[in-house]
């Protein structure tokens, strides 16, 4: 009977761990989607900053030259 109880406990632990791995996988997948979205936003913002910087500085010498 003791071996049977150990097997049942091990099977229960394995089932719990499998469920936890599924949950963690879902979380990692959601975070990857969010990370991809944030990377795209960051690229777009960097482009806008570069464009604003280029517009703000015309191609001429500064007044101190």
Backbone as CSV, one residue per row, in Angstrom:
resi,resn,N_x,N_y,N_z,CA_x,CA_y,CA_z,C_x,C_y,C_z
1,UNK,0.826,-1.205,0.000,0.000,0.000,0.000,0.859,1.253,0.000
2,UNK,1.977,1.213,0.662,2.840,2.382,0.730,3.357,2.753,-0.657
3,UNK,3.745,1.780,-1.462,4.214,2.053,-2.822,3.103,2.659,-3.674
4,UNK,1.891,2.151,-3.487,0.759,2.685,-4.247,0.516,4.153,-3.892
5,UNK,0.631,4.502,-2.630,0.461,5.889,-2.198,1.550,6.783,-2.786
6,UNK,2.777,6.278,-2.821,3.880,7.051,-3.400,3.649,7.283,-4.886
7,UNK,3.178,6.276,-5.580,2.918,6.421,-7.018,1.806,7.440,-7.251
8,UNK,0.759,7.356,-6.454,-0.345,8.313,-6.587,0.154,9.721,-6.324
9,UNK,0.982,9.892,-5.296,1.513,11.212,-4.983,2.407,11.721,-6.124
10,UNK,3.238,10.850,-6.676,4.095,11.236,-7.796,3.267,11.620,-9.025
11,UNK,2.228,10.847,-9.304,1.359,11.167,-10.438,0.659,12.507,-10.225
12,UNK,0.251,12.772,-9.005,-0.387,14.043,-8.677,0.598,15.189,-8.871
13,UNK,1.822,14.997,-8.400,2.850,16.029,-8.568,3.151,16.280,-10.042
14,UNK,3.237,15.241,-10.830,3.508,15.382,-12.257,2.361,16.143,-12.931
15,UNK,1.132,15.804,-12.588,-0.022,16.498,-13.163,0.011,17.977,-12.784
16,UNK,0.347,18.275,-11.538,0.442,19.667,-11.088,1.532,20.407,-11.861
17,UNK,2.694,19.782,-12.013,3.802,20.404,-12.728,3.473,20.610,-14.210
18,UNK,2.770,19.661,-14.813,2.373,19.827,-16.213,1.445,21.027,-16.367
19,UNK,0.526,21.184,-15.437,-0.382,22.321,-15.473,0.383,23.624,-15.297
20,UNK,1.346,23.627,-14.392,2.142,24.816,-14.157,2.966,25.169,-15.403
21,UNK,3.524,24.183,-16.073,4.295,24.429,-17.289,3.398,25.025,-18.365
22,UNK,2.180,24.539,-18.502,1.234,25.097,-19.474,0.946,26.577,-19.160
23,UNK,0.701,26.865,-17.882,0.426,28.250,-17.481,1.622,29.152,-17.772
24,UNK,2.812,28.679,-17.425,4.011,29.480,-17.676,4.234,29.682,-19.169
25,UNK,3.959,28.677,-19.959,4.084,28.796,-21.410,3.125,29.864,-21.942
26,UNK,1.905,29.874,-21.436,0.932,30.895,-21.845,1.428,32.301,-21.484
27,UNK,1.992,32.430,-20.287,2.495,33.728,-19.843,3.650,34.176,-20.728
28,UNK,4.565,33.269,-21.021,5.712,33.609,-21.868,5.237,33.995,-23.267
29,UNK,4.248,33.297,-23.785,3.712,33.633,-25.107,3.096,35.031,-25.112
30,UNK,2.333,35.357,-24.086,1.735,36.688,-23.981,2.821,37.757,-23.882
31,UNK,3.858,37.475,-23.109,4.940,38.444,-22.966,5.686,38.637,-24.280
32,UNK,5.829,37.582,-25.069,6.495,37.718,-26.357,5.696,38.607,-27.298
33,UNK,4.378,38.443,-27.287,3.524,39.308,-28.110,3.684,40.761,-27.670
34,UNK,3.670,40.991,-26.360,3.816,42.342,-25.836,5.196,42.906,-26.175
35,UNK,6.224,42.100,-26.049,7.575,42.553,-26.362,7.699,42.939,-27.828
36,UNK,7.125,42.146,-28.710,7.157,42.460,-30.131,6.445,43.780,-30.402
37,UNK,5.287,43.980,-29.794,4.537,45.220,-29.961,5.351,46.421,-29.451
38,UNK,5.985,46.272,-28.297,6.777,47.360,-27.734,8.007,47.665,-28.587
39,UNK,8.615,46.644,-29.161,9.762,46.869,-30.045,9.343,47.672,-31.275
40,UNK,8.185,47.353,-31.843,7.686,48.103,-33.001,7.395,49.551,-32.624
41,UNK,6.770,49.756,-31.452,6.495,51.121,-30.997,7.802,51.888,-30.787
42,UNK,8.784,51.237,-30.208,10.074,51.870,-29.962,10.738,52.280,-31.276
43,UNK,10.689,51.414,-32.262,11.247,51.742,-33.574,10.528,52.941,-34.191
44,UNK,9.209,52.953,-34.090,8.432,54.061,-34.653,8.769,55.371,-33.939
45,UNK,8.887,55.330,-32.624,9.227,56.543,-31.865,10.639,57.013,-32.198
46,UNK,11.570,56.098,-32.324,12.931,56.477,-32.697,12.956,57.135,-34.071
47,UNK,12.180,56.608,-34.992,12.099,57.199,-36.334,11.537,58.615,-36.261
48,UNK,10.481,58.800,-35.472,9.889,60.133,-35.323,10.888,61.114,-34.715
49,UNK,11.639,60.656,-33.727,12.642,61.521,-33.091,13.721,61.899,-34.103
50,UNK,14.169,60.917,-34.873,15.173,61.211,-35.900,14.634,62.214,-36.917
51,UNK,13.400,62.021,-37.336,12.792,62.942,-38.295,12.672,64.344,-37.709
52,UNK,12.256,64.450,-36.459,12.132,65.763,-35.810,13.497,66.415,-35.674
53,UNK,14.503,65.625,-35.338,15.847,66.158,-35.164,16.386,66.682,-36.493
54,UNK,16.126,65.965,-37.558,16.581,66.383,-38.887,15.866,67.657,-39.318
55,UNK,14.582,67.752,-39.057,13.817,68.949,-39.415,14.253,70.153,-38.593
56,UNK,14.618,69.943,-37.359,14.982,71.043,-36.474,16.354,71.613,-36.815
57,UNK,17.216,70.801,-37.414,18.561,71.268,-37.749,18.733,71.323,-39.257
58,UNK,18.568,72.480,-39.850,18.806,72.578,-41.286,20.292,72.408,-41.577
59,UNK,20.609,72.106,-42.804,22.001,71.874,-43.188,22.715,73.211,-43.439
60,UNK,23.048,73.893,-42.370,23.786,75.132,-42.468,24.705,75.237,-41.253
61,UNK,25.670,76.119,-41.372,26.629,76.280,-40.298,25.971,76.974,-39.096
62,UNK,26.353,76.574,-37.909,25.855,77.298,-36.735,26.394,78.737,-36.729
63,UNK,25.750,79.650,-36.026,26.126,81.062,-36.037,27.532,81.347,-35.517
64,UNK,28.121,80.484,-34.736,29.441,80.781,-34.160,30.578,80.538,-35.144
65,UNK,30.340,80.096,-36.356,31.410,79.895,-37.345,31.699,81.155,-38.089
